[in-house]
Amino acid sequence: MTILHRYLLRQNVFILLVCLAVGVGAYLLADLFDRLENFLEAGLSAVTILSYFLVKTPLIVSQILPAVFLLATVIQLSVMARSREQMALQTGGISFSRSVAFFVVYSLIWSVIQLLFSQLVGVYGEQQASRIWKEEVRKTQLDKRVLSNVWFKEDRSLVKLDAAMPSRQSGTGITIYVLSDGRLEWEKIIRGKEYEAFPGAWVLHDVEEWSPQSFAAQKHQTLTLPLRQDLKAFIAMDPHRDPTQLPLWQLGSVIEDLKSSGSNVESLRTVWHMKLAYAFSLLVMGLIALALVTLFDNVYANIALALVLTFSYYGLTIVCVSAGQKGFVSPMAGAWFGNVLFSVFAAGRLFWHFQETGRAATRTTLRAHVQT
């Protein structure tokens, strides 16, 4: 690593940490005021409250890091331009393209760090913060949870549970679709008002059984089926949980399982691509910062424009991701469109700048030859 690279790295990391500390502090302070009344009503101790915000901090860092990275890089480059450091480098034979190459590689490294940090530490922190909020504040203990609209597949049976109480190994409303041996049509459909799950067998009460081929129907007071699914396996499942709480690899596994059962996975596939796209948005932010410094050397103007572009990026990303989840565009296009669009504009501006710089250098050289 050259002296220039060490200087740029040290300066950027310092500004980044300062901006990150301010951003995290402001976020935590706003969150504290928003939830303080709930904490006091729940009678939580100071240690529990502190634990909640401590485990939530990695999630906050992963959420605001792209915007913070853009601001830190814009401030650094704008200060360098205003203090004529870049001009001094060019006078010494070090072109602006050297700085551009450094920040592109540097942004790419930060993108990888963001991906690993958000999917390991950030996801774990989000899950723990959610657990503390639900168990300690909302008093919804996992062993008292009632799940609704639960589906699972076992052998030739596709099972739908209207309501499940995992701690009691029972529930209300169960529908079982049994496929034929050829698995091309339904062999029978079984509907029970209540059910109990025992090891190796489930007992259904007040049962109706239909045969789609013969249109015959039977009623049973009780019916025992060889289902092996343990209801307690669903005790930690929350059907309303945000899928972004799952790490990238777990979400991918869930998508494959749901896809194999015939479920629509467009929404989850969009979220999966969004996790990657959001991590590599740091590369986009680095390109934007480099493009901005070629427009103005005023640090305040660049910061203001950077904030506008940040909000525009987030707004566009939300709209595109929503379109991908609803099937209007492909999941990949919905997640990556914002990154691609802003990268193209930023790279286009840098290309135009280098072209103008090259033409200006050529004109200067020609004038020098004419004068001599």
Order of alpha helices (4+ residues) and beta strands (2+ residues): alpha-alpha-alpha-alpha-alpha-beta-beta-beta-beta-beta-beta-alpha-alpha-alpha-alpha-alpha
